[in-house]
Amino acid sequence: LSKRQTGALVADRPGTATTYALFHLQPRGTLFIRENTPVYEGMIIGENSRANDLDVNVIKEKKLTNMRAANADDALQLIPPRIMSLEQAIEFIREDEIVEVTPLSIRLRKKILEANRRKILPRAIH
């Protein structure tokens, strides 16, 4: 099994990833998805630069308070995501993660999708 030293960035709710949310997550680690990608709770959307897994909101949108500033979103530049092959995805995962393969995509996800159940499980084992 993988001895990866980093954690995962995990989507905490279903929806569509926004440029605004992804832009603000870039400093936290490497992203695996592009903007406008459908996501669901428990889906791994990136690699955390720290050792722990981090639940993140990737569907957050900017609050429009001043309509003249609305085109400022166009200036947000995203670093291209790391797209993994099937082999790379299998090497990346930990024992609590799964690779999902469909004809259109290769996705990573947690075995337990709900964040609350993932947090309770380690305590129940001890």
Phi and psi restraints in degrees (value plus and minus 20) as a CYANA .aco file:
   2 SER   PHI     -84.7   -44.7
   2 SER   PSI     121.3   161.3
   3 LYS   PHI    -130.8   -90.8
   3 LYS   PSI      19.6    59.6
   4 ARG   PHI     -78.8   -38.8
   4 ARG   PSI     113.2   153.2
   5 GLN   PHI    -107.8   -67.8
   5 GLN   PSI     -28.4    11.6
   6 THR   PHI    -129.9   -89.9
   6 THR   PSI     140.5   180.5
   7 GLY   PHI    -113.7   -73.7
   7 GLY   PSI    -191.3  -151.3
   8 ALA   PHI    -136.8   -96.8
   8 ALA   PSI     129.3   169.3
   9 LEU   PHI    -112.6   -72.6
   9 LEU   PSI      98.7   138.7
  10 VAL   PHI    -137.1   -97.1
  10 VAL   PSI     109.0   149.0
  11 ALA   PHI     -84.5   -44.5
  11 ALA   PSI     115.1   155.1
  12 ASP   PHI    -122.0   -82.0
  12 ASP   PSI     -18.5    21.5
  13 ARG   PHI    -180.7  -140.7
  13 ARG   PSI     135.3   175.3
  14 PRO   PHI     -98.2   -58.2
  14 PRO   PSI     134.2   174.2
  15 GLY   PHI     134.5   174.5
  15 GLY   PSI    -176.1  -136.1
  16 THR   PHI    -138.6   -98.6
  16 THR   PSI     109.1   149.1
  17 ALA   PHI     -83.7   -43.7
  17 ALA   PSI     115.3   155.3
  18 THR   PHI    -126.5   -86.5
  18 THR   PSI     132.9   172.9
  19 THR   PHI     -79.8   -39.8
  19 THR   PSI     -62.0   -22.0
  20 TYR   PHI     -78.1   -38.1
  20 TYR   PSI     -68.7   -28.7
  21 ALA   PHI     -87.1   -47.1
  21 ALA   PSI     -64.3   -24.3
  22 LEU   PHI     -84.3   -44.3
  22 LEU   PSI     -58.4   -18.4
  23 PHE   PHI     -79.0   -39.0
  23 PHE   PSI     -62.3   -22.3
  24 HIS   PHI     -99.0   -59.0
  24 HIS   PSI     -32.9     7.1
  25 LEU   PHI    -111.1   -71.1
  25 LEU   PSI     -36.5     3.5
  26 GLN   PHI     -73.2   -33.2
  26 GLN   PSI     -61.3   -21.3
  27 PRO   PHI     -85.0   -45.0
  27 PRO   PSI     -39.2     0.8
  28 ARG   PHI     -98.8   -58.8
  28 ARG   PSI     -40.4    -0.4
  29 GLY   PHI     145.8   185.8
  29 GLY   PSI    -185.0  -145.0
  30 THR   PHI    -111.7   -71.7
  30 THR   PSI     110.5   150.5
  31 LEU   PHI    -110.8   -70.8
  31 LEU   PSI     128.9   168.9
  32 PHE   PHI    -129.9   -89.9
  32 PHE   PSI     -25.9    14.1
  33 ILE   PHI    -145.0  -105.0
  33 ILE   PSI     139.3   179.3
  34 ARG   PHI    -117.2   -77.2
  34 ARG   PSI     148.8   188.8
  35 GLU   PHI     -84.5   -44.5
  35 GLU   PSI     134.9   174.9
  36 ASN   PHI      47.6    87.6
  36 ASN   PSI      -3.5    36.5
  37 THR   PHI    -104.4   -64.4
  37 THR   PSI     109.0   149.0
  38 PRO   PHI     -86.0   -46.0
  38 PRO   PSI     114.1   154.1
  39 VAL   PHI    -148.3  -108.3
  39 VAL   PSI     141.9   181.9
  40 TYR   PHI    -157.9  -117.9
  40 TYR   PSI     142.2   182.2
  41 GLU   PHI     -80.0   -40.0
  41 GLU   PSI     110.0   150.0
  42 GLY   PHI      75.7   115.7
  42 GLY   PSI     -27.7    12.3
  43 MET   PHI     -96.3   -56.3
  43 MET   PSI     113.5   153.5
  44 ILE   PHI    -103.3   -63.3
  44 ILE   PSI      99.0   139.0
  45 ILE   PHI    -126.9   -86.9
  45 ILE   PSI     -23.9    16.1
  46 GLY   PHI    -198.1  -158.1
  46 GLY   PSI     158.5   198.5
  47 GLU   PHI    -127.4   -87.4
  47 GLU   PSI     102.4   142.4
  48 ASN   PHI     -92.2   -52.2
  48 ASN   PSI     121.4   161.4
  49 SER   PHI     -94.4   -54.4
  49 SER   PSI     -33.9     6.1
  50 ARG   PHI    -122.7   -82.7
  50 ARG   PSI     154.3   194.3
  51 ALA   PHI     -96.5   -56.5
  51 ALA   PSI     -40.6    -0.6
  52 ASN   PHI    -113.3   -73.3
  52 ASN   PSI     137.4   177.4
  53 ASP   PHI     -97.2   -57.2
  53 ASP   PSI     126.5   166.5
  54 LEU   PHI    -151.6  -111.6
  54 LEU   PSI     100.4   140.4
  55 ASP   PHI     -99.8   -59.8
  55 ASP   PSI     107.2   147.2
  56 VAL   PHI    -150.1  -110.1
  56 VAL   PSI     134.1   174.1
  57 ASN   PHI    -117.8   -77.8
  57 ASN   PSI      85.6   125.6
  58 VAL   PHI    -117.1   -77.1
  58 VAL   PSI     -17.1    22.9
  59 ILE   PHI    -127.5   -87.5
  59 ILE   PSI     -13.7    26.3
  60 LYS   PHI     -82.3   -42.3
  60 LYS   PSI     115.3   155.3
  61 GLU   PHI    -134.9   -94.9
  61 GLU   PSI     135.4   175.4
  62 LYS   PHI     -91.6   -51.6
  62 LYS   PSI     117.9   157.9
  63 LYS   PHI     -96.7   -56.7
  63 LYS   PSI     107.3   147.3
  64 LEU   PHI    -109.5   -69.5
  64 LEU   PSI      80.7   120.7
  65 THR   PHI    -120.6   -80.6
  65 THR   PSI     -49.2    -9.2
  66 ASN   PHI    -150.3  -110.3
  66 ASN   PSI      92.4   132.4
  67 MET   PHI     -82.8   -42.8
  67 MET   PSI     -46.9    -6.9
  68 ARG   PHI     -87.9   -47.9
  68 ARG   PSI     -43.2    -3.2
  69 ALA   PHI    -111.2   -71.2
  69 ALA   PSI     -16.3    23.7
  70 ALA   PHI     -81.9   -41.9
  70 ALA   PSI     -51.1   -11.1
  71 ASN   PHI    -101.0   -61.0
  71 ASN   PSI     -18.7    21.3
  72 ALA   PHI     -86.6   -46.6
  72 ALA   PSI     -42.6    -2.6
  73 ASP   PHI     -82.2   -42.2
  73 ASP   PSI     -48.5    -8.5
  74 ASP   PHI     -82.9   -42.9
  74 ASP   PSI     -44.3    -4.3
  75 ALA   PHI    -100.3   -60.3
  75 ALA   PSI     -32.8     7.2
  76 LEU   PHI     -89.4   -49.4
  76 LEU   PSI      97.6   137.6
  77 GLN   PHI    -125.3   -85.3
  77 GLN   PSI     105.4   145.4
  78 LEU   PHI    -118.0   -78.0
  78 LEU   PSI     121.4   161.4
  79 ILE   PHI     -91.6   -51.6
  79 ILE   PSI     115.5   155.5
  80 PRO   PHI     -76.6   -36.6
  80 PRO   PSI     118.6   158.6
  81 PRO   PHI     -91.8   -51.8
  81 PRO   PSI     138.7   178.7
  82 ARG   PHI    -105.6   -65.6
  82 ARG   PSI      94.1   134.1
  83 ILE   PHI    -115.6   -75.6
  83 ILE   PSI     103.8   143.8
  84 MET   PHI    -119.4   -79.4
  84 MET   PSI     125.7   165.7
  85 SER   PHI     -98.7   -58.7
  85 SER   PSI     152.0   192.0
  86 LEU   PHI     -79.6   -39.6
  86 LEU   PSI     -62.9   -22.9
  87 GLU   PHI     -83.6   -43.6
  87 GLU   PSI     -63.3   -23.3
  88 GLN   PHI     -83.9   -43.9
  88 GLN   PSI     -59.9   -19.9
  89 ALA   PHI     -84.6   -44.6
  89 ALA   PSI     -61.8   -21.8
  90 ILE   PHI     -85.2   -45.2
  90 ILE   PSI     -59.7   -19.7
  91 GLU   PHI     -87.0   -47.0
  91 GLU   PSI     -51.6   -11.6
  92 PHE   PHI     -93.3   -53.3
  92 PHE   PSI     -57.4   -17.4
  93 ILE   PHI     -88.4   -48.4
  93 ILE   PSI     134.8   174.8
  94 ARG   PHI    -121.1   -81.1
  94 ARG   PSI     159.7   199.7
  95 GLU   PHI     -87.5   -47.5
  95 GLU   PSI     -40.0     0.0
  96 ASP   PHI    -117.8   -77.8
  96 ASP   PSI      -2.8    37.2
  97 GLU   PHI    -147.4  -107.4
  97 GLU   PSI     139.1   179.1
  98 ILE   PHI    -153.0  -113.0
  98 ILE   PSI     127.8   167.8
  99 VAL   PHI    -118.7   -78.7
  99 VAL   PSI     106.3   146.3
 100 GLU   PHI    -123.8   -83.8
 100 GLU   PSI     102.1   142.1
 101 VAL   PHI    -136.5   -96.5
 101 VAL   PSI     103.6   143.6
 102 THR   PHI    -144.6  -104.6
 102 THR   PSI     148.1   188.1
 103 PRO   PHI     -79.2   -39.2
 103 PRO   PSI     -45.9    -5.9
 104 LEU   PHI    -119.9   -79.9
 104 LEU   PSI     -39.5     0.5
 105 SER   PHI    -177.7  -137.7
 105 SER   PSI     143.8   183.8
 106 ILE   PHI    -138.5   -98.5
 106 ILE   PSI      98.0   138.0
 107 ARG   PHI    -140.9  -100.9
 107 ARG   PSI     132.3   172.3
 108 LEU   PHI    -128.1   -88.1
 108 LEU   PSI     123.7   163.7
 109 ARG   PHI    -170.7  -130.7
 109 ARG   PSI     144.3   184.3
 110 LYS   PHI     -99.2   -59.2
 110 LYS   PSI     128.9   168.9
 111 LYS   PHI     -81.2   -41.2
 111 LYS   PSI     -62.5   -22.5
 112 ILE   PHI    -121.6   -81.6
 112 ILE   PSI      94.1   134.1
 113 LEU   PHI     -93.1   -53.1
 113 LEU   PSI     -60.3   -20.3
 114 GLU   PHI     -93.9   -53.9
 114 GLU   PSI     107.8   147.8
 115 ALA   PHI     -80.5   -40.5
 115 ALA   PSI     -60.3   -20.3
 116 ASN   PHI     -82.1   -42.1
 116 ASN   PSI     -62.4   -22.4
 117 ARG   PHI     -89.0   -49.0
 117 ARG   PSI     -54.5   -14.5
 118 ARG   PHI     -84.8   -44.8
 118 ARG   PSI     -56.6   -16.6
 119 LYS   PHI     -96.0   -56.0
 119 LYS   PSI     -51.3   -11.3
 120 ILE   PHI     -95.8   -55.8
 120 ILE   PSI     -56.3   -16.3
 121 LEU   PHI     -75.2   -35.2
 121 LEU   PSI     -69.0   -29.0
 122 PRO   PHI     -80.6   -40.6
 122 PRO   PSI     -54.0   -14.0
 123 ARG   PHI     -90.7   -50.7
 123 ARG   PSI     -53.8   -13.8
 124 ALA   PHI     -90.1   -50.1
 124 ALA   PSI     -48.3    -8.3
 125 ILE   PHI     -92.1   -52.1
 125 ILE   PSI     -57.1   -17.1
